[in-house]
Amino acid sequence: MISTPNMSLGLTGQCAWVLGASGAIGSAVAEMLAAHGATVWLSGRDKIKLAALQDTITQAGGQARLRVLDATSTDEVTHAAREIVRQSGKINILVNSTATSTFGDFLDLTDEDWEKTFQSKLMVYVRSMRAVLPTMLKAGSGVIINISGRAGKLPSPAHLPGGSMNAAVNLLTKGISDRYKGQGIRANTIAPGPIASARFDALAAQDSAITAAKPSVMATQGSPQDVAHAVAWLASPFAAHLNGIVLPLDGGATPTV
Ligand SMILES: NC(=O)c1ccc[n+]([C@@H]2O[C@H](COP(=O)([O-])OP(=O)(O)OC[C@H]3O[C@@H](n4cnc5c(N)ncnc54)[C@H](OP(=O)(O)O)[C@@H]3O)[C@@H](O)[C@H]2O)c1
């Protein structure tokens, strides 16, 4: 269960769409936004996980709606955005938090592995932003938060496809913020370091197998709620003057500026 500080972030009545809501980070983000008063649309392919999350949010007094989809399909993403606007009348906040687990050593990864990573992360973010931006521009406001990852800056041996997509997400989001600044749109990236999740456990095991070293990053592992708090704050009016940033969320572990 998500607990929120006793403080209003001004998200009551906002409509948020979270892609990857069945995942470790996306589900925490959805719970957090709902706990702060937003109506949250939950998207991913796994209907059972999404329905369970909807129950959790509803039982906690929040509002959540389901839109099951395969975000590798442009049509499904476009239709979902239209349906959300038809039912909720707006989309104020978009959060992208999708990925597949194509981990492995460089020489073992195939073109298909790279393509899968490209389609399930970078292109999902492209499709969803393209689908919501016309509505946000018409309203004169909107917040986009894209989850990338530390491996977009510091390569991780088993995670070169995902890391490359993270670097591209950082660039893409900055480009979107630049293109639409002055039109009420803010687009920011959060780049988490290791976050407690099945995804990170799988990656850490592969990294260790490749480098024969225990990853030192374990000591600085954060939680999905750490990411969710940052998303809620970035989505709020308290972050109104933040646009085009890549926010490292790693407990200070990244040894670069
Ligand atoms: N966990 C970490 O340590 C960590 C660190 C840095 C960055 N990140 C980034 O944070 C994001 C979320 O990571 P996570 O740990 O929450 O991963 P996760 O638990 O594996 O969640 C991944 C999400 O992506 C969704 N997804 C994948 N393919 C999809 C498709 N074709 N259509 C719709 N949804 C799709 C999954 O939904 P379905 O399975 O329901 O389709 C799931 O909700 C990713 O971008 C990841 O790279 C994670």
PDBQT file of the ligand as one rigid body, heavy atoms in Angstrom, charges set to zero:
ROOT
HETATM    1  N1  LIG A 301      13.803  -2.093 -12.373  1.00  0.00    +0.000 N 
HETATM    2  C1  LIG A 301      14.915  -1.372 -12.475  1.00  0.00    +0.000 C 
HETATM    3  O1  LIG A 301      15.912  -1.599 -11.757  1.00  0.00    +0.000 OA
HETATM    4  C2  LIG A 301      14.984  -0.260 -13.473  1.00  0.00    +0.000 A 
HETATM    5  C3  LIG A 301      16.099   0.599 -13.427  1.00  0.00    +0.000 A 
HETATM    6  C4  LIG A 301      16.191   1.631 -14.359  1.00  0.00    +0.000 A 
HETATM    7  C5  LIG A 301      15.206   1.792 -15.310  1.00  0.00    +0.000 A 
HETATM    8  N2  LIG A 301      14.147   0.934 -15.343  1.00  0.00    +0.000 N 
HETATM    9  C6  LIG A 301      13.139   1.171 -16.394  1.00  0.00    +0.000 C 
HETATM   10  O2  LIG A 301      11.885   1.380 -15.792  1.00  0.00    +0.000 OA
HETATM   11  C7  LIG A 301      10.838   0.907 -16.646  1.00  0.00    +0.000 C 
HETATM   12  C8  LIG A 301       9.982  -0.079 -15.873  1.00  0.00    +0.000 C 
HETATM   13  O3  LIG A 301      10.806  -1.107 -15.342  1.00  0.00    +0.000 OA
HETATM   14  P1  LIG A 301      10.215  -2.215 -14.338  1.00  0.00    +0.000 P 
HETATM   15  O4  LIG A 301      11.309  -2.625 -13.435  1.00  0.00    +0.000 OA
HETATM   16  O5  LIG A 301       8.919  -1.751 -13.791  1.00  0.00    +0.000 OA
HETATM   17  O6  LIG A 301       9.989  -3.402 -15.385  1.00  0.00    +0.000 OA
HETATM   18  P2  LIG A 301       8.827  -4.521 -15.419  1.00  0.00    +0.000 P 
HETATM   19  O7  LIG A 301       8.345  -4.816 -14.052  1.00  0.00    +0.000 OA
HETATM   20  O8  LIG A 301       9.379  -5.616 -16.252  1.00  0.00    +0.000 OA
HETATM   21  O9  LIG A 301       7.653  -3.778 -16.214  1.00  0.00    +0.000 OA
HETATM   22  C9  LIG A 301       7.729  -3.593 -17.594  1.00  0.00    +0.000 C 
HETATM   23  C10 LIG A 301       6.393  -3.080 -18.052  1.00  0.00    +0.000 C 
HETATM   24  O10 LIG A 301       6.447  -2.911 -19.488  1.00  0.00    +0.000 OA
HETATM   25  C11 LIG A 301       5.214  -3.374 -20.008  1.00  0.00    +0.000 C 
HETATM   26  N3  LIG A 301       5.328  -3.756 -21.399  1.00  0.00    +0.000 N 
HETATM   27  C12 LIG A 301       6.344  -4.435 -21.991  1.00  0.00    +0.000 A 
HETATM   28  N4  LIG A 301       6.053  -4.655 -23.289  1.00  0.00    +0.000 NA
HETATM   29  C13 LIG A 301       4.828  -4.106 -23.504  1.00  0.00    +0.000 A 
HETATM   30  C14 LIG A 301       3.984  -4.034 -24.646  1.00  0.00    +0.000 A 
HETATM   31  N5  LIG A 301       4.327  -4.567 -25.815  1.00  0.00    +0.000 N 
HETATM   32  N6  LIG A 301       2.786  -3.416 -24.508  1.00  0.00    +0.000 NA
HETATM   33  C15 LIG A 301       2.417  -2.877 -23.324  1.00  0.00    +0.000 A 
HETATM   34  N7  LIG A 301       3.163  -2.920 -22.220  1.00  0.00    +0.000 NA
HETATM   35  C16 LIG A 301       4.371  -3.534 -22.307  1.00  0.00    +0.000 A 
HETATM   36  C17 LIG A 301       4.881  -4.564 -19.128  1.00  0.00    +0.000 C 
HETATM   37  O11 LIG A 301       3.498  -4.822 -19.221  1.00  0.00    +0.000 OA
HETATM   38  P3  LIG A 301       2.859  -6.248 -19.675  1.00  0.00    +0.000 P 
HETATM   39  O12 LIG A 301       3.817  -7.327 -19.291  1.00  0.00    +0.000 OA
HETATM   40  O13 LIG A 301       1.554  -6.260 -18.949  1.00  0.00    +0.000 OA
HETATM   41  O14 LIG A 301       2.689  -6.095 -21.132  1.00  0.00    +0.000 OA
HETATM   42  C18 LIG A 301       5.246  -4.042 -17.758  1.00  0.00    +0.000 C 
HETATM   43  O15 LIG A 301       4.169  -3.320 -17.226  1.00  0.00    +0.000 OA
HETATM   44  C19 LIG A 301      11.532   0.270 -17.853  1.00  0.00    +0.000 C 
HETATM   45  O16 LIG A 301      11.601   1.219 -18.889  1.00  0.00    +0.000 OA
HETATM   46  C20 LIG A 301      12.936  -0.035 -17.322  1.00  0.00    +0.000 C 
HETATM   47  O17 LIG A 301      13.900  -0.047 -18.336  1.00  0.00    +0.000 OA
HETATM   48  C21 LIG A 301      14.011  -0.079 -14.447  1.00  0.00    +0.000 A 
ENDROOT
TORSDOF 0
